[in-house]
Amino acid sequence: MTTLTRIPARLTSREITTGEELGGVELATPDRVASAARRAAAAAPGWAATPADERAALVERAADLLQERTGAAQDLLVREGGAIPGKAFYEVVLAAQELRHGARLAREHTDPPVTASEPDRAATVTRVPLGVVGVIVPWNFPLLLAARSLGPALALGNTVLLKPDPHTPLSGGTLFTEAFADAGLPPGVLEVVYGDADTGGALVQAPDVAMVSFTGSTAVGREIGAQCGRLLKRAVLELGGQNAFVVLDDVDVEQAAAAGAWGSFLHQGQICMSARRHLVHRAVAADYTDALARHAAALRVGDPYREDVQIGPVIDRQQLTAIATAVEQAVAQGARLVTGGRPTGPYYPPTVLADVTEQMDVFHTEVFGPVATVTAVDDDTDAVRLANTSDYGLTAAVYTADPARGEAIGRRLNCGVTHVGDQTVVQDAALPFGGIGASGNGHGFGGPAALEAFTRWHTLTTSSPPRGYPF
């Protein structure tokens, strides 16, 4: 009798620009996701009981290994995700920082002293792990956005079920499995499952998963949030952004335009924190628009693995079409195309749209690509009003030579993070980060926010002598 062996389906990683195969991983079926979750759940008690210093040391060792392998990681980020080498290099650095920050949280955290209301009842409150944390990360910063959950989750005593995006399975998954395995992480503490939306759905539904950390689109985040709500699971959702870059009338225009170009065009604008809406004081709006267009037109576009460029390919044909459609619609509605707007192959050039008004779709809808819109504002109050005319609330920035004026505006902006004297794309592992509204459900990453997100309170009381009761 012949026994048939079913060969698991394979997910192939390919270079964006050439289609060359970079490697392959096993595609996880829903059953395999459930099995991985069970393994993580079985490993959870032992990992939680491991002393915090030991967990932290292991996470730090993984960070060291990741940085030691920067060259290989950088190549994968460039070829799989279309990053330019500089972005890829700093992503490795920032990912290692996120892991180390998680280790620091585990080492430095102390539980607060508490006193029960009744004098003969002693009480302690402690932060304890949640159990299995499911982490779903996108393709644009696969290493960094995984690490900002992996670092605190693992160091604080959770086990993790990680699902990288199917565009970047190697840079978002395999790099971590290798680094943590070589660092000595026990079996089952980090499980990686590869696949598409079905795999992600199975992760969210897995009974052994206590929490889901998701970074991605608002539409998918809403669905995951609804599922977690029904299943009574914790969810940390970091979603899209229609971020405002407010430029005041006291700036050096060239300097402001350079900051605006960085915020809008880094990694082809495929960043949730990208500066989408440039709200510029009318007195400098024309000069700023011209300067921003010059900066955009000067950026070199091409294959980042083989050429010295600053703008690489858009992640896939579907996204390229979506960007082109949004720009065409904006022009049809009255926006002025100053530069860019004409895709070539897998590339979409840095594009500046001027004379954009709040009546246009592009003012309200996130275009996940290298498109900057410029809107003239009458004064600071008008800038605040327009910045807050959005369902999104992730990041914002106020570019000004007057910090006090910038801070006064920044406090009035409805978003999770505001930067004064800077642009919108700023990353710091020590600071809370997260959005409101269509951008997410609040801070779940960075500093004390990560401690709150990846642990829960446990209260223990002791009555001595034991209490007696009348029945």
C-alpha positions as CSV (number, residue, x, y, z in Angstrom):
1,M,0.0,0.0,0.0
2,T,1.4,3.4,-1.0
3,T,1.3,6.2,1.6
4,L,0.8,9.7,0.2
5,T,2.7,12.5,1.9
6,R,1.2,15.9,1.6
7,I,3.8,18.5,0.8
8,P,3.1,21.8,2.6
9,A,2.5,24.7,0.2
10,R,5.4,27.2,-0.2
11,L,5.4,30.9,0.0
12,T,8.1,32.3,-2.3
13,S,9.9,35.6,-1.7
14,R,10.8,37.5,-4.8
15,E,12.8,40.7,-5.5
16,I,10.4,43.5,-6.4
17,T,12.4,44.9,-9.3
18,T,13.4,41.6,-11.1
19,G,11.1,38.9,-9.8
20,E,14.2,36.8,-8.8
21,E,13.4,34.2,-6.2
22,L,15.1,35.1,-2.9
23,G,13.9,32.1,-0.9
24,G,10.9,30.3,0.3
25,V,9.0,29.4,3.5
26,E,6.2,27.0,4.4
27,L,2.8,28.5,4.0
28,A,0.8,28.0,7.2
29,T,-2.7,26.6,7.0
30,P,-5.2,27.5,9.7
31,D,-4.5,24.1,11.4
32,R,-0.8,24.9,11.4
33,V,-1.4,28.3,12.9
34,A,-3.5,26.7,15.7
35,S,-0.7,24.2,16.3
36,A,1.9,26.9,16.5
37,A,-0.3,28.8,19.0
38,R,-0.6,25.7,21.2
39,R,3.1,25.3,21.2
40,A,3.5,28.9,22.3
41,A,0.9,28.4,25.0
42,A,2.7,25.3,26.3
43,A,6.0,27.3,26.5
44,A,4.4,30.3,28.1
45,P,4.5,29.2,31.8
46,G,8.1,28.2,31.8
47,W,9.1,31.4,29.9
48,A,7.1,33.6,32.3
49,A,8.8,31.9,35.3
50,T,12.3,32.6,33.8
51,P,13.9,35.5,35.8
52,A,13.5,38.8,34.1
53,D,17.2,39.4,33.9
54,E,17.6,36.1,32.0
55,R,14.8,37.0,29.5
56,A,16.3,40.4,29.0
57,A,19.8,39.1,28.4
58,L,18.5,36.7,25.8
59,V,16.6,39.5,24.0
60,E,19.7,41.7,24.1
61,R,21.7,38.8,22.6
62,A,19.3,38.5,19.7
63,A,19.6,42.3,19.1
64,D,23.4,41.9,19.0
65,L,23.1,39.1,16.5
66,L,20.7,41.1,14.4
67,Q,23.1,43.9,14.1
68,E,26.1,41.6,13.5
69,R,24.1,40.4,10.4
70,T,23.3,43.9,9.2
71,G,24.6,43.3,5.7
72,A,22.4,40.3,5.0
73,A,19.4,42.0,6.6
74,Q,20.0,45.1,4.7
75,D,20.1,43.2,1.4
76,L,16.8,41.5,2.2
77,L,15.1,44.8,3.1
78,V,16.2,46.3,-0.2
79,R,15.3,43.4,-2.4
80,E,12.1,42.2,-0.7
81,G,10.7,45.5,0.2
82,G,12.2,48.0,-2.2
83,A,14.0,50.0,0.5
84,I,17.0,52.2,-0.3
85,P,20.2,50.9,1.5
86,G,20.2,53.8,3.9
87,K,16.7,53.2,5.1
88,A,17.4,49.5,5.3
89,F,20.6,50.1,7.4
90,Y,18.8,52.3,9.9
91,E,15.8,49.9,10.1
92,V,18.2,47.2,11.4
93,V,19.7,49.7,13.9
94,L,16.2,50.8,15.1
95,A,15.0,47.2,15.3
96,A,17.9,46.3,17.5
97,Q,17.1,49.4,19.6
98,E,13.5,48.2,20.0
99,L,14.6,44.8,21.2
100,R,17.0,46.4,23.7
101,H,14.4,48.8,24.9
102,G,12.1,45.8,25.7
103,A,14.9,44.2,27.7
104,R,15.3,47.5,29.6
105,L,11.6,47.5,30.5
106,A,11.9,44.0,31.9
107,R,15.0,44.9,34.0
108,E,13.9,48.4,35.2
109,H,10.2,47.8,35.9
110,T,9.2,47.8,39.6
111,D,5.7,47.1,40.8
112,P,4.2,49.9,42.9
113,P,3.6,49.6,46.7
114,V,-0.1,49.5,47.6
115,T,-2.1,49.5,50.8
116,A,-5.4,47.8,51.2
117,S,-8.3,49.7,52.8
118,E,-8.5,47.3,55.7
119,P,-5.4,47.2,58.1
120,D,-5.4,43.4,58.5
121,R,-5.3,42.7,54.8
122,A,-1.9,42.9,53.0
123,A,-1.9,43.5,49.3
124,T,0.6,43.4,46.4
125,V,-0.1,44.3,42.8
126,T,2.2,43.0,40.0
127,R,2.4,43.3,36.3
128,V,2.3,39.8,34.8
129,P,2.5,38.5,31.2
130,L,-0.6,38.0,29.1
131,G,0.4,34.6,27.7
132,V,0.6,34.3,23.9
133,V,0.9,37.5,22.0
134,G,0.0,37.4,18.3
135,V,2.0,39.9,16.2
136,I,0.9,40.8,12.6
137,V,3.3,43.2,10.8
138,P,3.3,44.9,7.4
139,W,5.8,44.9,4.6
140,N,7.0,48.5,4.7
141,F,9.2,48.3,7.9
142,P,9.0,44.5,8.5
143,L,12.0,44.3,10.8
144,L,11.3,47.4,12.9
145,L,7.6,47.0,13.3
146,A,8.0,43.3,14.4
147,A,10.8,44.2,16.8
148,R,8.8,46.9,18.6
149,S,6.3,44.2,19.7
150,L,8.8,41.3,20.0
151,G,11.2,43.2,22.3
152,P,8.8,44.1,25.1
153,A,6.5,41.1,24.6
154,L,9.3,38.5,25.0
155,A,11.3,40.4,27.6
156,L,8.2,40.9,29.8
157,G,7.5,37.1,29.8
158,N,5.1,36.5,27.0
159,T,5.5,34.0,24.2
160,V,4.9,35.3,20.6
161,L,3.2,34.0,17.5
162,L,4.5,36.2,14.6
163,K,3.0,36.6,11.2
164,P,5.1,38.7,8.7
165,D,3.6,40.1,5.5
166,P,3.7,37.7,2.5
167,H,5.7,40.4,0.6
168,T,8.5,40.2,3.2
169,P,8.6,36.8,4.8
170,L,12.4,36.7,5.1
171,S,13.1,40.1,6.4
172,G,10.0,40.1,8.6
173,G,10.2,36.5,9.9
174,T,13.2,34.4,9.0
175,L,15.7,36.9,10.3
176,F,14.0,36.8,13.7
177,T,13.8,33.1,13.9
178,E,17.5,32.7,13.2
179,A,18.6,35.5,15.5
180,F,16.5,34.3,18.5
181,A,17.3,30.6,17.9
182,D,21.0,31.4,17.9
183,A,20.6,33.6,21.0
184,G,19.2,30.5,22.8
185,L,15.5,31.2,23.0
186,P,13.7,28.0,24.2
187,P,11.5,26.1,21.7
188,G,8.0,27.4,21.4
189,V,8.7,30.9,22.8
190,L,8.7,32.4,19.3
191,E,6.6,30.8,16.6
192,V,6.5,32.2,13.1
193,V,3.7,31.5,10.7
194,Y,3.8,32.6,7.1
195,G,0.9,33.5,4.9
196,D,-1.8,35.9,3.8
197,A,-5.0,37.2,5.3
198,D,-6.3,33.7,6.0
199,T,-3.2,33.0,8.1
200,G,-3.7,36.3,9.9
201,G,-7.4,35.5,10.5
202,A,-6.4,32.1,12.0
203,L,-4.0,33.8,14.3
204,V,-6.6,36.2,15.6
205,Q,-9.1,33.4,16.1
206,A,-6.7,31.0,17.8
207,P,-8.0,30.3,21.3
208,D,-4.5,30.3,22.8
209,V,-3.7,33.8,21.6
210,A,-4.5,36.3,24.4
211,M,-3.6,39.5,22.5
212,V,-3.1,40.7,19.0
213,S,-0.7,43.5,18.0
214,F,-1.5,44.6,14.5
215,T,0.1,47.2,12.3
216,G,-1.5,47.8,8.9
217,S,-4.4,49.3,7.1
218,T,-7.4,50.9,8.9
219,A,-9.9,48.6,7.1
220,V,-8.1,45.4,8.3
221,G,-7.5,46.9,11.7
222,R,-11.2,47.6,12.2
223,E,-12.0,44.0,11.4
224,I,-9.3,42.6,13.7
225,G,-10.5,45.0,16.5
226,A,-14.1,43.7,16.1
227,Q,-13.0,40.1,16.2
228,C,-10.8,40.7,19.3
229,G,-13.7,42.5,20.9
230,R,-16.0,39.5,20.4
231,L,-13.4,37.1,21.6
232,L,-12.5,39.3,24.6
233,K,-8.9,39.6,23.5
234,R,-6.7,42.6,24.0
235,A,-5.8,44.4,20.7
236,V,-3.2,47.0,19.9
237,L,-3.9,48.5,16.6
238,E,-1.6,50.9,14.8
239,L,-3.2,51.9,11.5
240,G,-3.1,54.5,8.7
241,G,-2.4,58.2,8.8
242,Q,-3.3,61.3,6.9
243,N,-0.7,63.2,8.7
244,A,-0.4,67.0,8.7
245,F,2.9,68.9,8.3
246,V,2.2,72.5,9.3
247,V,4.6,75.0,8.0
248,L,4.5,78.5,9.6
249,D,5.5,81.8,8.1
250,D,8.7,82.2,10.2
251,V,10.6,79.3,8.6
252,D,13.6,79.1,6.4
253,V,11.7,77.9,3.3
254,E,14.4,75.7,1.9
255,Q,15.0,74.0,5.2
256,A,11.3,73.4,5.7
257,A,11.0,72.0,2.2
258,A,13.8,69.6,2.8
259,A,12.1,68.4,6.0
260,G,8.8,68.1,4.1
261,A,10.4,66.1,1.3
262,W,11.9,63.7,3.8
263,G,8.6,63.3,5.6
264,S,6.7,62.7,2.3
265,F,9.1,60.7,0.1
266,L,11.2,58.5,2.4
267,H,10.6,54.9,1.4
268,Q,8.4,56.0,-1.5
269,G,5.9,57.5,1.0
270,Q,5.0,54.0,2.1
271,I,5.0,54.8,5.8
272,C,2.1,55.3,8.1
273,M,3.8,58.4,9.6
274,S,4.5,60.1,6.2
275,A,3.6,63.7,5.8
276,R,0.6,63.6,3.5
277,R,-0.9,67.1,3.9
278,H,1.4,70.1,3.9
279,L,-0.5,73.0,5.5
280,V,1.5,76.0,4.7
281,H,1.0,79.7,5.8
282,R,-0.2,81.6,2.8
283,A,2.7,84.1,3.0
284,V,5.2,81.4,2.2
285,A,3.0,78.9,0.4
286,A,4.1,79.7,-3.2
287,D,7.8,79.7,-2.3
288,Y,7.4,76.5,-0.2
289,T,5.6,74.7,-3.0
290,D,8.3,75.6,-5.5
291,A,11.1,74.5,-3.1
292,L,9.3,71.2,-2.3
293,A,8.9,70.5,-6.0
294,R,12.6,71.1,-6.6
295,H,13.5,68.7,-3.8
296,A,11.1,66.1,-5.2
297,A,12.3,66.4,-8.8
298,A,15.9,66.1,-7.7
299,L,15.4,62.7,-6.1
300,R,16.9,59.8,-8.1
301,V,14.4,57.0,-8.9
302,G,15.4,53.4,-9.7
303,D,16.5,50.0,-8.6
304,P,18.0,50.5,-5.0
305,Y,19.9,47.2,-5.1
306,R,21.8,48.0,-8.3
307,E,21.8,51.8,-8.6
308,D,22.5,54.8,-6.4
309,V,19.0,56.1,-5.9
310,Q,16.8,57.7,-3.3
311,I,13.4,56.4,-4.4
312,G,12.9,52.7,-5.0
313,P,9.9,50.7,-6.4
314,V,6.4,50.7,-5.0
315,I,5.6,47.4,-3.3
316,D,3.4,46.0,-6.1
317,R,1.3,46.7,-9.1
318,Q,-2.0,47.1,-7.2
319,Q,-0.5,49.8,-5.0
320,L,1.1,51.6,-8.0
321,T,-2.3,51.7,-9.6
322,A,-4.0,53.0,-6.5
323,I,-1.4,55.9,-6.2
324,A,-1.8,56.8,-9.9
325,T,-5.6,56.7,-9.7
326,A,-5.6,59.0,-6.6
327,V,-3.4,61.6,-8.3
328,E,-5.5,61.6,-11.5
329,Q,-8.6,62.1,-9.4
330,A,-7.0,64.9,-7.5
331,V,-6.1,66.7,-10.7
332,A,-9.6,66.2,-12.1
333,Q,-11.0,67.8,-8.9
334,G,-8.8,70.9,-9.4
335,A,-5.4,70.1,-7.8
336,R,-2.4,71.4,-9.7
337,L,0.3,68.8,-10.6
338,V,3.6,70.6,-9.9
339,T,6.0,67.7,-10.4
340,G,5.9,63.9,-10.8
341,G,2.6,62.0,-11.4
342,R,3.9,59.7,-14.2
343,P,4.8,56.1,-13.2
344,T,7.4,54.2,-15.0
345,G,7.7,50.4,-14.5
346,P,7.4,49.6,-10.8
347,Y,8.3,53.2,-9.8
348,Y,6.2,56.2,-8.9
349,P,8.1,59.5,-8.9
350,P,7.9,61.9,-6.0
351,T,4.8,64.0,-6.7
352,V,3.7,67.4,-5.5
353,L,0.1,68.5,-5.8
354,A,-0.7,72.2,-5.1
355,D,-3.9,74.1,-4.6
356,V,-5.4,71.2,-2.7
357,T,-8.6,72.1,-0.8
358,E,-10.5,70.3,1.9
359,Q,-13.3,69.6,-0.6
360,M,-11.0,67.2,-2.5
361,D,-10.8,63.4,-1.8
362,V,-7.0,63.5,-1.7
363,F,-7.2,65.8,1.3
364,H,-9.0,63.1,3.4
365,T,-7.9,59.8,1.9
366,E,-4.5,58.3,2.6
367,V,-2.5,57.8,-0.5
368,F,0.1,55.3,0.5
369,G,2.9,56.5,-1.8
370,P,5.2,59.4,-2.6
371,V,2.5,62.1,-3.0
372,A,2.6,65.4,-1.1
373,T,-0.3,67.7,-1.2
374,V,0.0,71.5,-0.4
375,T,-2.8,73.5,1.0
376,A,-2.4,77.2,1.9
377,V,-3.7,78.3,5.3
378,D,-4.6,81.8,6.5
379,D,-3.2,81.6,10.1
380,D,-2.4,79.3,12.9
381,T,-6.1,78.7,13.8
382,D,-6.9,77.8,10.2
383,A,-4.0,75.4,10.2
384,V,-5.3,73.7,13.3
385,R,-8.8,73.5,11.9
386,L,-7.6,71.9,8.7
387,A,-5.2,69.5,10.4
388,N,-8.1,68.3,12.5
389,T,-10.4,67.8,9.5
390,S,-9.6,64.1,9.3
391,D,-10.8,60.8,10.6
392,Y,-7.1,59.9,11.1
393,G,-5.0,60.9,14.1
394,L,-1.6,59.3,14.0
395,T,1.2,61.9,13.8
396,A,1.6,65.6,13.0
397,A,4.4,68.1,12.8
398,V,4.7,71.9,13.2
399,Y,7.7,73.4,11.4
400,T,8.6,76.8,13.0
401,A,11.5,78.8,14.3
402,D,9.4,79.6,17.4
403,P,9.1,76.5,19.7
404,A,6.6,78.1,22.0
405,R,4.3,78.9,19.1
406,G,4.8,75.4,17.7
407,E,4.0,73.8,21.0
408,A,0.8,75.9,21.3
409,I,-0.4,74.6,18.0
410,G,0.8,71.1,18.6
411,R,-1.3,70.7,21.8
412,R,-4.4,71.5,19.7
413,L,-3.9,68.8,17.1
414,N,-6.0,65.7,17.4
415,C,-3.4,62.9,17.0
416,G,-1.3,60.6,19.1
417,V,2.1,62.2,18.4
418,T,3.2,65.7,17.4
419,H,6.7,66.9,16.6
420,V,7.6,70.6,16.7
421,G,10.6,71.8,14.6
422,D,10.7,68.5,12.8
423,Q,8.8,66.4,10.3
424,T,6.3,63.6,10.9
425,V,8.5,60.5,10.5
426,V,10.3,60.2,13.8
427,Q,11.0,56.9,15.7
428,D,12.1,56.7,19.3
429,A,11.7,53.4,21.2
430,A,11.6,55.2,24.5
431,L,8.5,57.3,23.7
432,P,4.9,56.1,23.6
433,F,3.5,55.9,20.0
434,G,0.1,55.3,18.6
435,G,-2.9,56.9,17.0
436,I,-6.5,57.8,17.6
437,G,-9.6,57.6,15.4
438,A,-9.0,55.8,12.1
439,S,-5.3,55.6,13.1
440,G,-5.7,53.1,15.9
441,N,-6.8,52.6,19.5
442,G,-4.2,54.5,21.4
443,H,-0.6,54.0,22.4
444,G,0.6,50.4,22.5
445,F,4.3,50.9,21.7
446,G,7.3,52.6,23.3
447,G,8.2,53.4,26.9
448,P,5.6,52.9,29.5
449,A,3.0,52.3,26.9
450,A,4.7,49.0,25.9
451,L,4.7,47.9,29.6
452,E,0.9,48.6,29.8
453,A,0.2,46.9,26.5
454,F,2.1,43.6,27.0
455,T,1.3,42.9,30.6
456,R,-1.7,43.0,32.9
457,W,-2.3,43.7,36.6
458,H,-2.5,40.9,39.1
459,T,-3.7,41.7,42.7
460,L,-2.8,39.4,45.6
461,T,-4.2,39.9,49.1
462,T,-3.4,38.0,52.3
463,S,-5.4,38.1,55.5
464,S,-3.7,36.9,58.6
465,P,-5.2,35.4,60.7
466,P,-7.7,34.0,58.2
467,R,-11.0,35.8,58.2
468,G,-14.2,34.4,59.7
469,Y,-17.7,35.0,58.3
470,P,-21.1,34.7,59.8
471,F,-22.4,32.1,57.3
